């Protein structure tokens, strides 16, 4: 999948204080666009089918945050290892006003060839500040893909270098490493869960 990087988005000029800079940032499978309006007409889009690693999201500066930032899923592979999920890194939010979710992409499964599952996407170098945040903050590493026959499960995505400076929040703050993938059905090891810190 293609990556998204080096994006700087300010705050809305004519909007309530509780409106984030952007609703959603996602690559590949996480773009979540059913149709696109061009001029006066809607144009339908096809579902995205990944064929390699999920797209990464890096170096994002947001004045008021985003509802969701999510890396794309890695592709499954019927002839070997699954592909890795997209990582999210280098996100800087000056004033987080509402709930925000940042997630790494899911690793793809190996569906043939005795391959290992793809690793879940990482979440790293995250800085979020705010005077009052109305809602939950979730940082979550991507879940890993499963191995095939003798292949091991992939490793879940970890979280590292995250800094939150929220003076007041009406909600919960949750950091969760991604789940490790299952091993193949005849051998192999289950994948490690995503680590926190480092």
N, C-alpha and C positions, 0 to 999 in steps of 0.2 A: 504494500500500500504506500501511497505517497505520504510524506510527512507534512506537518504544519510547524513552522518555526518563525521566530523573529516577528512577533505580532505585538503591537501596542495599541490598546483601545482605551479611550477616555471615558468620561461619564456622560450620560444623556443630558442635553441642555434643557429640553422641555419635558421633564418627567418627574415623577415623585422620587423622593429620596430612597425609597425601598426598591428601586428598579436597578438591577445589576447592569454592568457594561454590556454583557452579551448573555443570551440564554444558554447556548450550547456550543462547545467546541469538540469535534470528534473526527477521527479519521476512519476511512473505510467503512466497516460494518457499523460504526457508531455515529455516522453522520446523521442518520435518522431523518432523512428527507423523503417524504412520500411524493411530493410534487413541488415544482418550482414555478412561481408566477413571473412571467416575462411580459411586460406591457399589460394588456387586458386579458391574457389567457393563461390558464394553468397548463403546465406540461408535466405529465407523469414521468417518474423515474423508475428504473429497474433496481431491484435489490442488488447490493454489492456482494460479489462472491470473491473472497480473498484467494490469492494464488501464491502468496509468499508471507514474509513477516508482516505483522500489523504495523500500521504507520505510527511513528513517534510524534509527540507534541512537545516542542522545546522552546524555551525563551519567550514566554508570554507575559506581557505586562498589562494588567487590567486595573483601571481606577476603582471600579466597584465590584469586581469579581465576576463570576459566571455561575449559573445554576449547575451546570455539569461540564466537566472536562474529562474526556475518556479516550484512551488509546484504542485502536482497532484490534480486532481478533486476528490471530495468526491462522493461516490456512491449515486444514488437515491434509495428510499426505498418505495415499494408498500404496506408496512404494518406498517408504523410509520414514525419517524423523518428521514429526509435526513442526510447524513453524512457530516462532516466538510471537507473543502478543506485543503490541505497541506500548512503549514507555512514555511517561509524562514527566518532564523535568524542567527546572528553571522557570517556575511560575511565581510571579510577584503580584500580590493584590494589595493595593494601598488602603482600601476601605471596604471590607466585606460587610455588606448590609443585610443579606438574606442567606438562607441555607445554600451550602455549596458542597458538591461531590467531585472528588478527583480520583480517577481509577485507571489503573493499568489495564491493558487489553488481555484477553484470555489467550493462552497458548493453544495451538491446534493439536488435534489428536493424530497419532500414527494409526492408520487403519490398514496397514499392510507392510510387509517387508521386515517385520520385527524391529521397527524403529522406536525411538524414544518420543515421549510427548514434548511438545514445545513449551518453553518456559513462559510464565506469566510476565506481563510488563511491569517494570519498576515504576515507583513514584518517588522522586528525589528532587532535592533543591527547591523546596516549596516554602514561600514566605507569605503569610497572610496576617494582615493587621486590621483592626476595626475598633471603633468606639462603642457601637452597639450593633450586634448581629442577631437578627430575628430568624432563628432556625438552626438546624443541625449542621455540623461540619464533619464530613466523612472523607478520610484518605484511605485508599484501599489498593493494595497490590493486586495484579491480575492473577486469576486462577490458572494453573498449569493444565496442559493437555495430557491425555492418557497414552501410555505405551501400548505396543501391539505385540502379541505372543511373548517373545523373550525380552522385549524392550522395557525400559524403566519409565516411570512417569516423569514428567518435567518438573522443574522447581517453581514454586509459587513466587510471584513478584514481591520484593521487599519494599520497605519505606526507609528512606535515609535523608538526613539533612533537612528536616522539616522544622520550621519555626512559626509559631502562632503567637501573636500579641493582640489578644482580644480583651478589651477592657471590660466589656459586659456582653454576655450571650444568653439568649433565651432559647436554650437547646443543649444538645449533647455534642461533645467532640469525640470522635472515634477514629483510631488508627488500627487497621487490620491488614496483616500480611495475607497474600494470596494462598489458596490451598494448593498443596502438591498434587500432581496427577497420579492416577492409579497405574500400577504396573500391568504388563501384559498378562494374559491368562495362563501362561505356562512357566514363566520365569520373570526375572527382572525385579527391581525394587520400586516401591512407591517413592514419589518425588518429595523433596523437602518443602516444608511450608515457608512462606516468605518471611524474612527476618525484619525486625524493627530496629532501627538505629544503624550506626556505622558511618 
